[in-house]
Every structure is written in structure tokens, then in C-alpha cells.
Amino acid sequence: MPKRELALVLVAAGRGERLGAGVPKALAVLAGETLLAHSVRNALAVKDLTELVVAAPAELVEEFAQIVVEVANQSEADVDIKFVVGGDSRQNSISNAIDAIQAEAGVVLVHDVARALAPASLFERVAAAADKTGDGVVPIQPVVDTIKRIVGDHVSETVDRTTLGAAQTPQGFDLNALRAAYDNPAADFTDDAALFQSTGGKVIHVAGDALAFKVTTADDLKRAEALFEREYRSGIGTDTHKFSDDPTKVLFLGAVEWPGEPGLEGHSDGDALSHAMVDAMLSAAGLGDIGSNFGVDRPEFAGASGSVFLIETKRLLAEAGWQVENVSTQIIGNRPKVGPQRERVQAALTELIGAPVTIGATTTDGLGFLGQSEGVAAVATALISRVKARLTA
């Protein structure tokens, strides 16, 4: 490991449009945490790290700082952490970050937040080589596919893949040598090794790591998710409410209004479907039930919409590390007729809990108060999961 100061630049200002997550790439969620959190946790596990500089989008610096501080508080590392605003290119973001490094000399590692699962051992391998040689260091993974050189529509030749390698990050450099390279770049390069070489610097390679693959597309994110062992649990919930005698009361089922149907009695809005879902999710997570969390002794929930309970339940699960995989429900009663509203309600509930919701329906063949059209019952089964163990750094 380096005997000199060791700084790390984490490039996290990219928009990640190809990922399609609807948020900047660093905030995309993997196994219940952002890519930023994964990256920082592994970085802080690096031995002898003294500085961490995160390049973030200007409008998200505060949000990034909250995530990083939370991860840092869980770590025993003594690292000086700071944030800079990213530039209009990766190269400009790194330049801003290098300017913020306080060390006057030492080794600097440059890492992409997209390679969030790169283990601490890879950082240490790169840092040790950069410290020992003074050269630029790139982790390389062997190319396993047969590579063809193409010209237009034609394959011109087969390239000897033993002479090729796929570059990863972190890449390591003598701090002052990389500073000098960034002082007057000849062009906008795709990685720091290319920039370093353009100024006459020598670059060597060390073994890469399969976990340091780049998360660029939705399929990459699924691949990363599959690496985490998950624990699964299921839960069942039921609820029943009678129809109201108040002709002005509106029916809500699944947090959606059902026009032309009588409303249901209840402390809240009587939404039996949403309430059954809440009980199913809470039961699966071992977090009690709707009564213990939102009981009639809670005046703030009087008349509350089913959406309030669903959103709060999702938050409670997330706090405990759980995510909802899917919820299957069934409405029992003669009315309302589910078929005409099924797609609309399923879509609304799926959006609310962030997981697929399906709705079935049945009757009691005229038996009991449900068969006499005096009310509505609902049954729900929820499947939830959480990461069983983090990947080791």
C-alpha cells in the first residue's frame, strides 16, 4: 500500500440517461441503496485512504452529501471528505475534483460511481502499483470474446484478443503527475490513462476485478442486483367494511374512487382493499398490523385515504430494509363489479407501492352479509424481500 498520501476522486456527476432510472446514475438504487452509497462504502474500506472528493451535479450536492455522510458514519475510516460541482464533461469534473485535493503529493485514484461494486482490494492493488512505480495504473479485465475488425459492411480481420484488455476504474497516478496532465489537456479523453499518456506518461496495468463492471444500462443494473443474496417473506392481510347509509359517501377501493357506488364505513375512508394490502405487507415484514400502526386512537388518520396508509407502510418497510416485490389481492362481494375498474386500480396501486399489484374478484354465492350486498371484504398476499448480506469489500 502507498506510503504517501492517498486521495480518491469519485466521479458521480453523470446523468445516466442510458440507464433509464429517471434519476442521475449515482442515485439509481441497487439492492436497496444508491450506487453512490455502494461506491462510497467500498472506497472508505480502502486502507490508508486520506481524502475523498466527490464530483456531484450542482443541484444535488446537498443530497449527495447526506448520503455520503450517512455511509461515512457507519464506517470507522478517518477520511477527509469534500464535494465539488461536476463540469460539463467527465474530464472537467475530474479536473475540478483534483483542484480540491489538499495533499501536496502522493497517489490519487480516479473512480467512476458506475462501477459501484468495485471492491476495496482492487483500489488497494491499483494504489500500491502507482505508489511503487510512479506510473499510471489501469486495472484490466481480459477480453473473452472473439474480436473482429470491421470496415463498413465487411469483416476485415480477426484481432488477436490476447493483446487486448477491458479497462476499469479506479485508475491510479502520482498526484502531481496527474495534476500536470490536467493543466493542459490536448483533448477530451474517455479515461484518465489516455489523458496521462497524451502528455508522455507511462501506463501499466494490474489485474481487474469482475465486480468492477460498469452499470450503464438497465440490464447492467439487473446483473448487479442478481449478485446480492436476498431474503424473501410473504404475508396475508384481510379487511372488511360495510356499506354506509350515507348516500353522499363515496366509495374508495385501492385508493381510487369508484363512481356510482355506495361508500364504506370506517375510521378512515373504509378502503378495504388498501387496508388488506397494508396488513399483508406489515405482516410479511413482522411490523405489526394496520391497527398497531394506524389505529383508531390516531386522530390524524381519521378519514385518511388508503394511499396515505400504503405510502407510510412502504416507508416503514424501507426503514427496515424491505422492498415490495408484488401484491396479489382479491375483492369479495356482490358489488362493486371489479372488471370495469380493474386495470385502472391496478395501475394506481402499482404506482403507489412501486411494485406490481393484481386484483381478482369473487362472491360468496349469496351467503352471509357479503352475499346480501351489505359490504365488501378484501384479501391480499404480499411478497417482500431484503438483501441478506452485502457483498464483501
Secondary structure, DSSP 4 states (H G I P E B T S, - for coil): --SS-EEEEEE-----GGGT-SS-GGG-EETTEEHHHHHHHHHHTSTT--EEEEEE-GGGHHHHHHHHHHHHHT-----EEEEEE--SSHHHHHHHHHHH---SSSEEEEEETTSTT--HHHHHHHHHHHHHH-SEEEEEEE--S-EEEEETTEEEEEE-GGG-EEE-S-EEEEHHHHHHHHHS-SS--SSHHHHHHHTT--EEEEE--GGG----SHHHHHHHHTTS-EEEEEEEEEEEEEBPS-TTPEEEETTEEEEEEE-B-SSSS--HHHHHHHHHHHHHHT---HHHHH-TT-GGGTT--HHHHHHHHHHHHHHTT-EEEEEEEEEESS-S-SGGGHHHHHHHHHHHHTS-EEEEEE--TT-HHHHTTSEEEEEEEEEEEEESSPPP-
